[in-house]
Amino acid sequence: MARLKRSAILLEDRDGTGLLFEAADSLDQHPRAHDVDAHDLPTLKALATGVGDVDAAVASRWRQAVRGLVRDDSLTEELATLRAFAADRRFTLEFFSAQAAMSESLDTEAYHQEVIDDADAQFDDVETTLAHLLAFPSAVLQGRTFGAAFCDAVVDRSRQTLTVVELGCGTGRFAHDFLARLHATRPDLYQSVRYTLVDLSPALQRSQRQRCAPHGERCSFVLQDLLTFKPDKPFDLVISNEVIADLPVRPCYRDDVGVDVGEAARCVRRYGLSLVGSPHAVLVGTGPIALIERLEGLLADGGSAIITEYGSRTRPPIRVVLGGHVEHSIHFGHLETVASAVDLLAATRRVVDMIGLDEGIAVVDLENLDVLRRAVGPLLGLQPLPRMAFTADELGRWLGDHGALVHNLVYIPLQLHPMRADLFLALIVRRATG
């Protein structure tokens, strides 16, 4: 079955010609544009819509002119192949992630303090988080935002008072939506809630103050590294949402753990962390482990911590380059082991299960969306479109009367979406009462 690749958008002009946009290799580059004449337009429309005749000569010429433009498999087959390829490469990626960490010094603290200057652009164009992708009230969350769904999932309905600290707070959308949901569902609890936002980035904190202004004095703000933050009083609820991938990792050699004096090996020995299935050179999430060690001082009796990030319960950290900084996936099995060792109750769940996300609902493909928001939308004079998960109905409202002229809009169920929502896990930690 011939079709256009999912990252291409065909914009038809009313004079019978058009423009073909294809996603660039990175968000640092603008989508590439190609003129489409009246002779070629019907074939490209047929490849985009599956309706109409395909001129084989035209399709062949475009296939040669634009790499990968015309594909001969289904969308499902393409995505399944990509996932299988990624799974086959995991062991190699783990090894090279450790090797890279041995040869370079990473300063994510300086990046957050000095490089980030526009909060919204950071999460639209550099590091789109799952929370940002779902910051728009979406059908996949029954009309809720991510922050609202998170509130529903973690706030004990019987609680009469609530103090919250969020460690690493992004644009402030999460905190605002969490509190707005609390106001809508538990107005009595909302009246007394106290919500502290701790962040390292001045630019992000400015955004947080602005977005959380409607909640007034319920919010307080601390500009500090979350690993050094020491509150006057412990909290009922600690939230760290998609932050700990920025915390330090340290490498070690699996077979030398018994004699290695480095921080990673010391953590492995101290907590008996399993390295079964790991390559010889391996990373250990020393920063995330340090956060777990500090939870006892952050949590009140009976309090809970919810720590989310992308990763696995069994696999070591993998290096992920995002814009000007490097993150690493999380070994949640190690964090569970550490939590138990410091007398905290811990369990891991998929975030999509915790917040009630419907993975079967289709949203616009991420590469497809980038072409829409960076090329098609500006050309049509439409309102700026954030990098979020829009269904066909939601995107149709944005396109308005232009919808009939935009072809190859690709919608993908979230379980096949490139964002890989299924890889985001939540470590749920509780401190016993008394």
C-alpha positions in Angstrom: 0.0 0.0 0.0 1.6 3.3 -1.1 1.2 6.3 1.1 3.0 9.5 2.0 5.3 9.3 5.1 3.7 10.4 8.3 5.9 13.5 8.7 4.7 15.0 5.4 1.8 17.5 5.1 0.3 18.5 1.7 -1.2 21.9 1.6 -3.4 22.4 -1.4 -3.8 25.9 -2.9 -7.1 27.0 -4.3 -5.5 27.5 -7.8 -4.9 23.7 -8.2 -1.2 23.7 -7.1 0.2 23.2 -3.6 3.1 22.9 -1.2 4.5 19.7 0.3 6.1 20.1 3.8 8.3 17.5 5.4 9.6 17.5 9.0 13.2 18.4 9.4 15.6 16.0 11.2 15.4 18.1 14.4 13.4 20.9 15.9 16.3 23.2 15.4 15.6 23.2 11.7 12.5 24.5 9.9 10.3 22.0 7.9 11.4 21.7 4.3 9.0 22.9 1.6 8.5 21.7 -2.0 6.4 23.2 -4.7 3.7 20.9 -6.2 2.4 21.7 -9.6 -1.1 21.0 -11.0 0.0 17.8 -12.8 1.5 16.2 -9.6 -1.1 17.4 -7.1 -3.8 14.6 -7.8 -1.2 11.9 -7.2 0.1 13.3 -4.0 -3.5 13.9 -2.7 -4.3 10.2 -3.5 -1.2 9.1 -1.6 -2.2 11.2 1.3 -5.9 10.4 1.4 -6.1 6.9 -0.2 -8.7 8.3 -2.5 -8.1 8.7 -6.3 -5.7 7.4 -8.9 -1.9 7.3 -8.4 0.2 8.1 -11.4 3.1 5.6 -11.0 5.5 7.9 -12.9 4.7 10.9 -10.7 5.0 8.8 -7.5 8.3 7.4 -8.6 9.7 10.8 -9.4 8.7 12.2 -6.0 10.0 9.0 -4.3 13.4 9.8 -5.8 13.3 13.6 -5.2 12.3 13.4 -1.5 13.9 10.6 0.6 11.3 8.3 2.1 8.4 10.4 0.9 6.4 7.5 -0.5 6.2 4.4 1.7 4.9 1.0 0.8 3.8 -0.2 4.2 1.0 0.7 6.6 1.4 3.2 9.4 1.0 0.4 12.0 3.7 -1.7 10.3 6.1 1.3 10.2 5.7 2.1 13.9 6.0 -1.6 14.9 9.2 -1.8 13.0 10.6 1.3 14.7 9.7 -0.1 18.1 11.4 -3.4 17.3 14.5 -1.6 16.1 14.6 0.4 19.3 14.2 -2.7 21.5 17.0 -4.5 19.7 19.3 -1.5 20.3 18.7 -1.1 24.0 21.7 -3.2 25.2 24.0 -1.3 22.9 22.5 2.0 23.9 23.0 1.2 27.6 26.7 0.4 27.0 27.4 3.5 25.0 25.5 5.7 27.4 27.9 4.5 30.2 30.9 5.0 27.9 29.8 8.6 27.1 29.3 9.4 30.8 32.9 8.2 31.5 34.3 10.6 29.0 32.4 13.8 29.7 31.3 16.1 32.5 27.6 17.1 32.4 26.4 20.3 34.0 22.6 20.2 33.9 22.5 22.7 36.8 24.1 25.4 34.7 21.8 24.5 31.7 18.7 25.1 33.8 20.0 28.2 35.5 21.6 29.9 32.5 20.4 28.5 29.2 16.6 28.2 29.5 15.1 31.6 28.9 11.5 30.9 27.5 9.5 28.3 29.5 6.9 27.6 26.8 9.5 27.3 24.0 11.5 24.9 26.2 8.7 22.4 26.3 7.3 23.0 22.8 10.6 22.9 21.0 13.3 21.2 23.2 11.9 18.7 25.7 8.2 17.9 25.4 7.2 16.0 28.5 4.1 13.8 28.8 2.6 16.4 31.1 3.1 19.1 28.4 1.7 16.9 25.7 -1.4 16.4 27.8 -1.7 20.0 29.1 -4.6 20.7 26.8 -8.0 19.3 28.1 -8.1 16.1 26.1 -10.5 13.3 25.2 -7.7 10.9 26.2 -8.2 12.0 29.8 -11.9 12.4 29.7 -11.7 16.1 29.0 -9.1 16.8 31.8 -5.6 18.0 31.6 -2.6 16.0 32.9 -2.4 18.0 36.1 -6.1 17.6 36.8 -6.0 13.9 36.2 -2.9 13.6 38.4 -4.9 15.4 41.2 -7.8 13.0 40.9 -5.3 10.1 41.1 -3.2 11.0 44.1 -5.3 13.2 46.5 -6.9 11.1 49.3 -10.7 11.9 49.2 -10.8 11.7 53.0 -8.1 14.2 53.6 -9.0 17.4 55.4 -5.7 19.3 55.1 -3.0 19.1 52.5 0.5 20.4 52.1 2.2 19.7 48.8 5.7 20.3 47.4 6.5 19.9 43.7 10.2 19.4 43.0 10.9 20.7 39.5 7.8 22.4 38.1 8.2 23.1 34.4 6.0 25.9 33.1 3.7 25.9 36.1 0.8 24.4 34.1 0.9 21.2 36.2 0.6 23.1 39.5 -2.1 25.4 38.2 -4.2 22.6 36.8 -3.7 20.4 39.9 -5.0 23.2 42.1 -7.8 24.2 39.8 -9.0 20.6 39.9 -8.8 20.5 43.7 -10.9 23.7 43.7 -13.5 22.1 41.5 -13.7 18.7 43.2 -12.7 19.5 46.9 -13.4 23.2 47.5 -13.1 22.7 51.2 -9.6 21.2 50.9 -8.6 23.8 48.4 -9.3 26.6 50.9 -6.5 25.4 53.2 -4.0 23.8 50.8 -0.4 25.0 50.7 1.6 24.2 47.5 5.3 24.8 47.4 7.1 24.9 44.0 10.8 24.2 44.0 12.8 24.9 40.9 16.4 25.5 39.8 15.6 27.7 36.7 14.9 31.4 37.1 13.1 31.4 33.7 10.9 28.5 34.6 10.1 30.0 38.0 9.0 33.2 36.4 6.5 31.2 34.3 5.4 29.3 37.4 4.6 32.5 39.3 2.6 33.9 36.4 0.6 30.7 35.8 -0.1 30.1 39.5 -1.1 33.7 40.3 -4.8 32.8 40.2 -4.2 30.6 43.3 -2.8 33.5 45.3 -1.1 32.8 48.6 -1.7 29.1 48.4 1.5 28.9 46.4 5.0 29.7 47.5 8.1 29.5 45.4 11.7 28.3 46.1 14.6 28.8 43.7 16.9 25.9 44.7 18.3 22.6 43.6 15.7 19.9 44.7 18.6 17.8 46.1 19.5 20.5 48.6 16.0 21.7 49.5 15.3 21.5 53.2 11.8 22.5 54.3 10.9 23.9 57.7 8.2 21.2 57.9 7.6 18.0 56.1 4.8 17.7 53.5 1.7 15.4 53.1 2.5 15.0 49.4 5.7 15.2 47.4 5.5 15.4 43.6 8.4 15.1 41.2 6.9 14.9 37.7 9.3 14.2 34.8 12.3 15.8 36.5 14.7 13.1 37.8 16.0 12.3 34.3 18.0 15.5 34.8 19.6 14.3 38.0 23.2 13.0 38.0 24.1 9.5 36.8 27.5 7.9 37.4 29.2 5.0 35.5 30.9 1.9 36.7 32.1 -1.5 35.3 29.8 -4.3 36.4 32.5 -6.8 37.1 34.6 -4.3 39.2 31.8 -3.2 41.5 33.3 -5.0 44.5 36.5 -2.9 44.4 35.5 0.3 42.6 35.6 3.3 45.0 33.4 5.5 42.7 29.9 6.8 43.7 28.0 4.4 41.4 29.7 1.3 42.7 29.2 2.5 46.3 25.5 2.8 45.7 25.3 -0.7 44.2 27.1 -2.2 47.2 25.2 -0.1 49.8 21.8 -1.2 48.6 22.6 -4.5 46.9 21.3 -3.1 43.5 20.9 -5.7 40.8 23.0 -5.4 37.7 21.6 -8.6 36.1 21.2 -8.2 32.4 23.4 -5.0 32.3 26.3 -4.5 29.9 29.8 -4.4 31.3 29.9 -0.6 31.4 26.7 0.6 33.1 25.2 3.7 34.5 23.7 4.1 38.0 21.2 6.9 38.8 23.0 8.3 41.8 21.0 11.6 41.7 17.5 9.8 41.7 18.8 7.5 44.4 19.9 10.6 46.5 16.3 12.0 46.1 14.8 8.7 47.5 17.3 8.9 50.4 16.0 12.4 51.2 12.3 11.6 51.1 12.1 10.6 54.8 13.0 14.2 55.7 10.4 15.6 53.2 7.4 13.4 54.0 5.2 13.8 57.0 3.9 10.7 58.8 1.5 9.0 56.5 2.7 11.1 53.6 3.2 10.0 50.0 5.6 10.9 47.2 4.8 10.4 43.5 7.9 10.4 41.3 7.4 10.0 37.6 9.8 9.7 34.7 10.4 7.5 31.6 12.3 4.3 32.1 12.0 0.7 33.2 11.9 -1.5 36.3 14.8 -3.6 35.0 17.0 -1.7 32.6 19.9 0.7 33.3 19.8 4.4 32.3 20.0 5.3 28.7 21.4 8.6 27.4 18.9 11.0 25.7 20.1 14.2 24.1 17.5 17.0 24.2 18.5 20.3 22.8 21.5 21.6 24.7 21.4 19.1 27.5 21.5 15.3 28.3 19.0 13.3 30.2 19.0 9.7 31.3 16.1 7.2 31.6 15.4 5.7 35.1 15.9 2.3 36.5 12.8 2.2 38.7 13.7 -1.2 40.2 16.8 0.4 41.8 14.6 3.1 43.3 12.2 0.6 44.7 15.1 -1.2 46.4 16.5 2.0 47.9 13.1 3.1 49.2 12.6 -0.2 50.9 16.1 0.0 52.4 15.3 3.4 54.0 12.0 2.0 55.5 9.6 3.5 52.9 6.8 1.6 51.2 7.2 1.7 47.4 5.6 0.4 44.3 5.8 1.3 40.6 2.9 1.8 38.2 2.5 3.0 34.6 1.6 6.7 34.6 -1.1 6.0 32.0 -2.8 3.6 34.4 -2.5 5.9 37.3 -4.1 8.9 35.7 -6.7 6.9 33.6 -5.4 7.7 30.2 -7.2 6.1 27.3 -4.4 4.8 25.1 -6.8 3.7 22.3 -7.8 7.3 21.4 -6.0 8.6 18.4 -4.1 12.0 18.5 -2.1 13.7 15.8 1.3 12.2 15.2 4.2 14.1 16.8 6.2 14.7 13.6 3.0 15.5 11.7 2.1 18.0 14.4 5.5 19.7 14.2 5.0 20.4 10.5 1.5 21.8 11.2 2.6 24.1 14.0 5.9 25.2 12.5 5.1 25.6 8.8 1.4 25.1 7.8 -0.1 27.1 10.6 2.0 30.2 10.2 1.5 30.1 6.4 -2.3 30.1 6.9 -2.2 32.8 9.6 -3.6 30.5 12.3 -3.2 30.8 16.0 0.1 29.3 17.4 -0.3 25.6 18.1 1.5 24.2 21.1 3.1 20.7 21.0 0.3 18.9 22.6 -1.9 15.8 21.9 -4.8 16.9 19.7 -7.6 14.6 18.4 -9.0 15.0 14.9 -11.9 17.1 16.2 -9.6 19.4 18.2 -7.2 19.9 15.3 -10.2 20.4 13.0 -11.4 23.3 15.1 -7.9 24.9 14.8 -7.8 24.5 11.1 -11.3 25.7 10.5 -12.2 26.4 6.9 -8.6 25.4 5.9 -9.2 21.8 6.9 -10.3 20.7 3.4 -7.0 21.9 1.9 -4.7 20.1 4.3 -3.9 16.5 3.5 -2.0 13.6 5.1 -3.1 14.4 8.7 -1.9 11.4 10.6 -3.6 10.3 13.8 -2.1 7.6 16.0 -3.5 5.8 19.1 -1.4 6.8 22.1 -0.1 3.3 22.5 1.7 3.8 19.1 2.5 7.4 19.6 6.3 8.3 19.3 6.1 9.9 22.7 5.8 6.4 24.2 3.5 7.2 27.0 3.8 3.5 28.1 7.4 4.1 29.1 6.5 6.7 31.8 6.4 5.1 35.2 5.4 6.4 38.6 7.2 5.4 41.8 4.6 5.7 44.6 6.3 6.0 48.0 4.6 6.1 51.4 5.9 6.8 54.8 4.2 4.8 57.5 2.4 6.6 60.3 4.1 6.8 63.6 
